[in-house]
């Protein structure tokens, strides 16, 4: 006689989300399950919603756990509850449209977990105007032979330049070997100008730390022990894992917000679905007030114009 697969029901505010196969192991290092993943996201609910709120969001799904195949899901899967919201985005290269997940409630996140989503990769614009980013992303991406100590050193230079500009940066681990710093900006410019501003900033970091940073366009030509300040993450339809997103690693690492003074001692492996609930319960969302500190890009666009008279601007990837 066939048995019915187990299910688990979550009450998330005024909504109910059913988790099927709750005992399926998703993270092989310690054996955390799909149910553990849902519980993690509930434990950081305000933070993950703040990070994703009203942004087109690509879901990285792992139907068989993170040791299995990864599915990059732009379009909302069929069968979503009526309360799951979407935003329509256009992909000019293919002249196609996609209705992407647009989180506005913690239940949206838990429903995505039910659909085997582990990672959340939002745009840096919101649904009110998807063509006008409101987030500038600084991605410190180490080359294979670089060490995390060098990422830390570059982050110190980044912090110094942001302070000089009067911009408030919000750092987080990438969940891998890198570090991300987000800066809220007014949604006054398109993706091209935001990328130009990000490139101008990256060039300033390279000028101040030439022994650490290499902005050579082709990856194969960069110094293998250098840090790439990946300004191209600000190009249209480029996404990176959000704050509080779990990454598809056996340890269930998390892209974890940090205070600036934590960077010197924190290791990327310190932050997992096992450790983050207690951290969040103690300190809350370190990015909670990011919307209160928008930084206008005028100075960086002036820097971009200055550089463009002297240097070639790399094409978008």
Buried (B, 14 or more C-beta within 10 A) or exposed (E): EEEEEEEBEBEBEEBEBEBEBBEBBBBBBEEBBBBBBBBBBBBBBEBBBBBBBBBBBBBBBBBEBBBEEBBEBBBBBEEBEEEBBBBEBBEEEEEEEBBBBBBBBBBBBBBBBBBBBBBBBBBBBBBEEBEBBBBBBBBBBBBEEBEBEBBBBBBEBBBEBBEEBEBBBBBBBBBBBBBBBBBBBEBBBBBEBBBBBBBBBBBBBBEBBEEBBBBEEEEEEBBEBBBBBBBBBBBBBBBBBBBBBBBBBBBBBBBBBBEBEBBEEBEBEBBBBBBBBEBBEEEEBBBEEBEEBBBBBEBBBEBBEEBEEEEEEBEBE
